[in-house]
């Protein structure tokens, strides 16, 4: 904040506004980095890489995903539980393994209504990777499918063990707690980005694929690399700015979780919301990484090589944080080759994504105990893979 004030980007009037919306700190921080000659080049590179390597692929993946699941029925877990407890736990884990937090929130909501067992909560929170799954699938699809498979398997086993240990009504919310509902609020600012994305998505995807296949852009012109980098940086800054103004950004939840669902619901708006959210956190992690390496001289990869045995533990502890933002940072570090696969797997199992917010609000005791339960398989899998694969 002091640095922003020094460059005149924070006035006394705007200081209060930014204090209310903490999301605005990210686009303002980017503007400061662009204003500094020593940081301008690495900032443009980081923004361009975030947009072309992540944002466009996440947007395409989300679009396919949301259209594919549009007609999938959301079954009541109470019916499945009556048929077979194993079927209930398995389906809860499947909903959790789906990319995003929607499936996990469905199970949490049904638990608070008394329609699902505590084991289903443990299963879904263990299996879910949240929005970080979209990032991993878009950039490393093979590893993404492997992580989903691990989460699904561990989630089913964990849920069944928990139900075997506890009674059927263990930690079920009271009638008073069941009165709480998840709010669906209108979101208008996100609609500004819709025409921009419609114009740029196709050429952006083409450029992203060319970059992925290491095509030499100098064949098309001497300055084409610079033009592409500036375009990617401008799009990333635009996306981050829309994300910043899409929420009040007053609380930790509003900064680290998805935005409220648009009312009336729209698949396109949902795709844009999730893409902007993932992009903002990826940009933040890219910028942090570049500054630590180029300015502070800290080599995170070397640090994790020397202290590799701590990587799974650190990733599991980060997984305790509610929301998908911190988990996207962990996934980004893996994609950049900084942390090992074992750390990614441990984080994927321990993190509960945005589903932990409604769980804390509607059944806080169950949420805390379920999170503690998920830490056990997270550590076992994380360190199991560390000794079997990473060493």
SULJOBEL-V257146 format. One record per pair of residues at least 4 apart in sequence whose C-alpha atoms are under 6 Angstrom apart, sorted by sequence separation. I is the first residue (numbers start at 1). GAP is how many residues later the second one is. D is the distance in whole Angstrom. If there is no record, write none. Layout:
# SULJOBEL-V257146
i->(I,I)
gap->(GAP,GAP)
d->(D,D)
This chain:
# SULJOBEL-V257146
i->(5,10,11,18,25,36,39,42,44,45,49,50,51,52,54,58,62,77,80,81,111,122,124,129,133,134,136,137,151,154,155,173,197,200,211,218,253,272,275,279,282,283,290,291,292,293,304,334,347,352,356,358,359,360,366,377,378,379,380,381,385,386,387,4,5,10,110,111,210,249,292,293,333,334,4,33,34,110,249,292,293,333,33,81,96,137,360,80,95,96,136,359,77,104,127,350,127,350,92,96,127,315,319,350,101,126,324,349,93,97,100,316,323,89,93,96,97,99,100,312,316,319,320,322,323,92,96,123,311,315,319,346,123,243,93,99,312,316,322,99,123,346,78,122,239,301,345,78,77,120,343,119,240,342,119,342,119,281,285,342,97,97,189,93,112,93,93,113,90,112,257,89,256,257,256,312,185,187,186,184,186,58,57,257,52,48,51,48,48,51,177,47,44,47,131,171,132,62,27,59,129,24,23,126,130,55,23,21,22,125,21,21,20,50,46,122,126,105,104,101)
gap->(4,4,4,4,4,4,4,4,4,4,4,4,4,4,4,4,4,4,4,4,4,4,4,4,4,4,4,4,4,4,4,4,4,4,4,4,4,4,4,4,4,4,4,4,4,4,4,4,4,4,4,4,4,4,4,4,4,4,4,4,4,4,4,5,5,5,5,5,5,5,5,5,5,5,6,6,6,6,6,6,6,6,7,7,7,7,7,8,8,8,8,8,11,20,24,24,25,25,28,28,28,28,28,28,29,29,29,29,30,30,30,30,30,31,31,31,31,31,31,31,31,31,31,31,31,32,32,32,32,32,32,32,33,33,34,34,34,34,34,35,36,36,37,37,37,37,37,38,39,39,39,40,40,40,43,43,44,44,44,44,51,55,57,59,61,62,63,65,66,66,66,67,67,67,69,70,75,75,76,77,77,80,81,97,156,181,181,184,185,185,185,186,189,189,193,195,196,209,214,216,219,220,221,223,223,224,226,227,227,227,228,229,230,233,240,248,248,250,251,253)
d->(6,6,6,6,6,6,6,6,6,6,5,5,5,6,6,6,6,6,6,5,5,6,6,6,6,6,5,4,6,6,6,6,5,6,6,5,6,6,6,6,6,6,6,5,5,5,5,6,6,6,6,6,5,4,6,6,6,6,6,6,5,5,6,5,5,6,5,5,5,5,6,5,5,5,6,5,4,6,5,5,6,6,6,5,5,5,6,5,4,5,5,5,6,6,4,5,5,5,6,4,5,6,5,5,5,5,5,5,5,5,4,5,5,5,5,5,5,6,4,4,5,5,6,6,4,5,4,4,6,5,4,5,6,6,6,5,6,6,6,6,4,4,5,5,6,5,6,6,6,6,6,4,5,5,5,5,5,6,6,5,6,6,6,6,6,6,6,5,5,5,5,6,5,6,5,5,6,5,5,6,5,6,5,6,5,5,6,4,4,5,6,5,5,6,6,6,5,6,6,6,5,5,5,5,5,6,5,5,5,5,4,5,5,6,6,5,6,5,6,6)
